[in-house]
Amino acid sequence: MEAIGSSYKGGLKNGRMEGNGEYTFPTETRYVGETKDGMFHGKGVMYFQNGSTYAATWEKGLAKQGTFSFADGLVFQDKDWDYCDGYDRRFYSERCNGLRPAGESQLTDADPPRVIPDGCYDCGDGFYDPSSRVVSTYTGRFLRNADAREHEWLVRTCRKARDEIVGHDPDI
């Protein structure tokens, strides 16, 4: 595991994960829960770098049933999902706390929004630098290289560090 950047703390049987333990991926995503025969098996929770969680029942390494919760507390619903649909585009925090007064728009669900390094994009799990095609965590650790498809999507859709004025300028 260490050779690929992963680590495991917990029970072992015949050199394989067995019982309760904690498996950490190279991206710092962690699984905490039951394992059997070297696989996630039983009840366990995935803790993602951005604060989201996935609590599930696992069978031979596959999630069979679970609940995904976003970092802000919003719980994903497979049916009758009414969050961020065509009729209601508010952020979850705006649904919980109400809208701000006119002129004080909220750019992201995080308040205040993260400061994006020059020339980079905020892609949800870190910052993307299009010149190197690298996604790094918000603390600067390497996450992944973006392929051509991800690069195109990130540049087209993600919030970018800007040097121009965005929004109302009272001096104009």
Residue, then its C-alpha position, 0 to 999 in steps of 0.5 A: m500500500e505504501a508503494i502507491g501512497s496509501s496507508y492502512k491502520g487496523g486489523l489484519k488477517n493473513g496480511r489483508m485488511e480484516g475487521n475495523g480499520e482506516y484506509t487512507f488514499p493518496t488523495e487523503t480521502r479516508y475510509v473508516g469502517e469494516t473490512k474483510d479479506g482485504m476489501f471494504h465490507g460492512k458499514g463504513v464511511m468515506y471522508f473526502q478532502n473537501g469535507s463531504t462524506y459517504a456513509a454506506t454498507w459495503e460488500k466485497g469492496l462495492a458500496k451497496q447502499g449509502t448516503f452522500s452528504f456535502a461538506d455544507g450539510l446538504v444530503f443528496q436525495d436520489k429521488d425528488w431532488d429539488y436542490c439547484d434545479g431549474y426553478d431554484r438556483r440558490f446555494y444551500s447556505e442561502r436556502c438555510n440562511g436566506l438571501r443577502p440584500a441586493g448588491e451583496s451577491q454570494l459567489t459560492d456556497a463558501d462565505p467568503p469565497r476562497v481566494i483563487p491564485d492568479g491564473c487558476y480556477d477553483c474546481g471544487d476539490g482544489f485549484y486548477d492551474p491550466s498552464s501546468r494542467v495540475v489540480s492541487t488541494y486548497t493547501g497546495r498538495f498535488l491531487r491529479n493531472a487533468d486530461a484534455r477533457e477535464h481541462e476543457w470542462l474546468v476552463r469552461t465552467c469553474r470560477k477563475a481568478r480575475d484581475e478585471i472588475v466583476g459586477h457593479d463598479p460605482d466609479i463607472 
